[in-house]
Amino acid sequence: MNTLSELQALGLELPSPAYIFGALLFGLIGLLAFRHGRRSERRITLWLGVALMLYPYAVSNTWMLYGVGLALCAGLYLDKA
């Protein structure tokens, strides 16, 4: 029995290394933004940090992961200005 082929038959596939790297990167940026927003009492920064940490669970495409992540990071940059 090949477990990987059985999982693929059910429609489950392992994420690519680029997806895993992006999820870790944006999750770490989100954690730092969350901590900074909580310390400095900036609510927008805090919630953008939460969004950066949680959105990889809702996105399955690698290109969409990077697109949404970059948009949220741009929001962090504009909130800082």
C-alpha positions in Angstrom: 0.0 0.0 0.0 1.3 3.4 -1.0 0.0 6.0 1.4 1.0 9.0 -0.8 -0.9 7.7 -3.8 -3.9 7.0 -1.6 -3.8 10.6 -0.3 -3.5 11.9 -3.8 -6.5 9.9 -4.8 -8.5 11.6 -2.1 -7.5 15.0 -3.5 -4.8 15.8 -0.8 -1.4 16.9 -1.9 1.7 18.0 -0.1 2.5 21.7 -0.5 5.6 22.8 -2.5 8.7 24.0 -0.8 8.0 27.5 -2.1 4.6 27.4 -0.4 6.1 26.2 2.9 8.8 28.9 2.8 6.2 31.6 2.0 3.9 30.5 4.8 6.8 30.5 7.3 8.1 33.9 6.1 4.7 35.7 6.2 3.8 34.0 9.5 7.0 35.3 11.0 6.4 38.8 9.7 2.9 38.6 11.0 4.1 37.5 14.5 6.5 40.5 14.6 3.8 42.9 13.4 1.3 41.5 16.0 3.8 42.0 18.8 4.8 45.5 17.6 1.1 46.5 17.3 0.3 45.2 20.7 3.2 47.0 22.4 2.7 50.3 20.6 -1.2 50.1 20.7 -1.6 50.3 17.0 -4.7 48.4 16.2 -4.3 48.3 12.4 -0.7 46.9 12.7 -2.0 44.3 15.3 -4.8 43.1 13.0 -2.6 43.0 9.9 -0.2 40.9 11.9 -3.0 38.5 12.8 -4.1 38.3 9.1 -0.5 37.6 8.0 -0.3 34.7 10.5 -3.7 33.2 9.6 -4.3 33.6 5.9 -2.0 30.8 4.7 -4.5 28.4 6.1 -7.2 29.7 3.8 -5.0 29.9 0.6 -4.0 26.9 -1.4 -2.2 28.3 -4.4 1.5 29.4 -4.1 1.0 32.5 -6.3 -2.0 33.6 -4.3 0.0 33.1 -1.0 2.7 35.5 -2.2 0.2 37.9 -3.7 -1.9 38.3 -0.6 1.2 38.3 1.6 2.8 41.1 -0.3 -0.4 43.1 -0.2 -0.7 42.7 3.6 3.0 43.6 4.0 2.3 46.7 1.8 -0.5 47.5 4.2 2.0 47.3 7.1 4.3 49.6 5.3 1.6 52.2 4.6 0.4 52.0 8.2 3.8 52.8 9.4 4.0 56.0 7.2 
